[in-house]
């Protein structure tokens, strides 16, 4: 009987959901993708089997029997916590409420997602209804348990939740302020597309005489993330600092996929199209000023690993490269600016240094 239950569970909705998730995420899995997908499904099946077996053994160990108005898990938890002291029960209430807070937030996020996604989603209203019902139920349970168990630890949950909400507001304010600072750099996009000033210090060179591919020439490899003011600032800084040292320019853009919020193959295709468009703008801009240029891109969940893989391809065509990346420098350095902002470029620098490849980090003052 136990084996039939395990088999039914592992081949039921949980596994089918897992198959869908893995198949949708196949484009971002590591090579070889098919083998990685099979391994992922194997781990999921094992984890489901272990979880079910653990519950079954717990039911047997505590002699859990069905009771009217209670789930088996509720009866199990009553048996487990029956001999606990007041302090232990308080912490158990706190942990339970904190789980339900994550449920509320996840359901709220899904409701917001389905509400804002107007096109390209089948059965959108049905999905919105399901997550809406889940949101109502989890909020009801959270509020009920908090009120009933207020003096047994519920007030601590409210305090922690309020503190986290306050921190979130502060963080959002910081990012909003940073966005306003970065918007000043975006003026470089209009300048670059209209006149191209700032790229060279002298007269624009003849494009035809310098666009030929010379693999022996010095090559500047710029790590970019979109055609924007920050990346153009880095490009202009390379020209001002090194003048005519580099004849080849390579632009590398990594599409970052959040594995926890992956929305399917359509998202990958949209991301790929955006990256290719941005790289084309960089390549055209540099070629217009008489230099050879190419673009490389990849899509994955780890930027540093993807850059390390692309570097091997770049070295095959350009044996003499110098990598460049930009790093934001804020007017007032603070704990928030050091904690919240991406320092991936330094991780890339360490990885490529170990391979003997020079990496130069250019400051971007905002």
Secondary structure, DSSP 8 states (H G I E B T S, - for coil): -HHHHHHHHHTSHHHHHHHHHHHHTGGGS-SSHHHHHHHHHHHHHHHHHHHHHHHHHHHHHTT---BTTB-HHHHHHHHHHTT--HHHHHHHHHHHHHHHHHHHHHHHHHHHHHHH--SS-TTHHHHHHHHHHHHHHHHHHHHHHHHHTGGGTHHHHHHHHHHHHHHHHHHHHHHHHHHHHHHHHTHHHHHHHHT-TTS-SSS---STTT-S--TTS-EEEEEESSSSHHHHHHHHHHHHHHTTS-SEEEEEEEEE--GGG---HHHHHHHHHHHHHHHHHHHHHHHTTT-EEEEEEEEES-HHHHHHHHHHHHHHH-SSEEEEEEEEE-SS--HHHHHHS--HHHHHHHHHHTTT--EEEEEEE-
